[in-house]
């Protein structure tokens, strides 16, 4: 498989330096580990007490696992956190072949859990990571305890053409101005994202190309009905990829054990925009018994 890095000198080094600068701002001890899988080496950031419940975190497109910079301290106080660099995305994982479908994604997940010696875990994901979490709940359900899904890419509603085109143009013409504009478009009005993380995203998009073959997609009714783990769905009321209210309505109608919340004054990047709110919602959901489906 070809490298993710663009054809210019120092591209990999430039991105890795940006990644490491973000990681230096994590205010908890972190272990950087690699695990061999049939798809290549998967990089994982590990924090929290060794004897705590495991929580696996999946990031959004182009951000890598350092995306959880504003969430990791409270989460790792309660859980053994494993922030996974999705293989084929712009991060420290090194793919030898691409994940091409949902079944292969589940196989990759099983291999990671085997490497981590984890039997079952909580799972959380944002955007593309939310889509991946849903895929795993359908195709590898025996490994998931509870799940928090934040603004999942597509999944419950088709993504808007405007959203898709803006993302596509940012990948093809990754100027600093265009990438900053994309970030500002995605987050809610008046909200901010960690500046070092923003700079890492820009460095990544300018020096690398995503090699994913498993694209976010609208999930069929039967797929969503098959999700059996307790699930919390969080979507910002200013999300721009689809109508958040329609997504929540469809989720409530189809997913058996789901709770939902429309997060006020928030765009697509919930965990990055509203970390205090999101951290509290995640910890509360993971640590308490689940009621019947309905809005929080």
Secondary structure, DSSP 4 states (H G I P E B T S, - for coil): ---SB-SSTTHHHHHHHHHHHHHHT--S--EEEEEEETTEEEEEEEES-TTSEEEEEEPPTTT-GGGGGGTHHHHHHHEEEEEE--TTSSSS-EESS---SHHHHHHHHHHHHHHHT-S-EEEEEETHHHHHHHHHHHHSGGGEEEEEEES-SSBTSPPPHHHHHHHHHHHHS--HHHHHHHHHHHSPTT----HHHHHHHHHHHHHB-----S---BPPHHHHHT--SEEEEEEETT-SSS-HHHHHHHHHHH-TTEEEEEETT--S-HHHHSHHHHHHHHHHHHHS---SSEE-
